[in-house]
Each structure stands twice: as structure tokens, then as C-alpha cells.
Amino acid sequence: MKVSIELSPEYSEPYAIIYADKITDSIQHTLDIFGSNESPITAFKNENDIVILQPKEIYMVRVENKDTIIYGKEHRYRSRKRLYEMQQQLGAGFMQISKSTLVNLSYMSNVEAGFSGTLLLKLKNGCKDYVSRKYLSEFKKYLGL
């Protein structure tokens, strides 16, 4: 993909145009990034403490016993949002790897073969979860496998 950037004081807001004969995977990925509405997440550290988390501070989001748990580098937080709402708010840097888990792809440490055709994904903060078969093809595509 060829990229051209034009800087001028007349542009107060970034503006992008993509010329192509069809929408390819790389174009769709670019659109997802440009169109993502990454915004801060409000979460609870405990019953009384509310924290504001930036998407880059979040390693993993997992639903556990009907609670949405957000894993940071060292702490766990609780959110009242559903998993699909978190995915929409967090943007393109996150991928759903199972029915109950989203991961920040920039914090992947390693991937190991798991049972029944799944993969075990380990994150840099020590969290780990299985990539279920339903999400496996998209995950492998991301890895270039």
C-alpha cells in the first residue's frame, strides 16, 4: 500500500482518503484503526475507588462469574460493562480470543499449543487464556500463520 501525507496549517483535523479498486484485508484493518473510538474506561478498583484506564493500560478483559474483570499490569479492576461494549470502546488493538475474553495484542508474550486444537496465549503480565477454536482462524491470521 502506498501512503502519502500532506501537512498544511489549513487542516485542523486529520483527513484520510484511500484509493483502491476493492477493499482488501489491509485496507479493512486500516479502516478499523482509523475508525476506532478508543476512549478511557471507567472501572472499580474496589467498592469505593473508581479509576480511569486508558486502553494501553489494559492487558486483558475477561468475564468471570458474570463480572467483567479488567487486568492491568499489576491490578485487577471490575467494570459494569458487557464484553461487547468493552470491545467497541477499546478499539482495534484488542481481539476477542474466546466467548469471555478480550486481549490487548501488543502485550502478547508467547503462544503454546493447547488441548483440542486450541492455543494458550500468555501475556507479559503473566495472565493467560486459551484461544478457542471459534476465534482461532482470526488469531492465526493476525499472527501470519
Buried (B, 14 or more C-beta within 10 A) or exposed (E): EEEEEEEEEEEEEEEEEEEEEEEEEEEEEBBEEEEBEBEEBEBBBEEEEEBEBEBEBBBBBBBEEEEBBBBBEEEBBBBEBEBEEBBBBBBBBBBBBBEBBBBBBEBBEEBEEBEEEBBBBBBEBEBBBBBBEEBBEEBEEEEEE
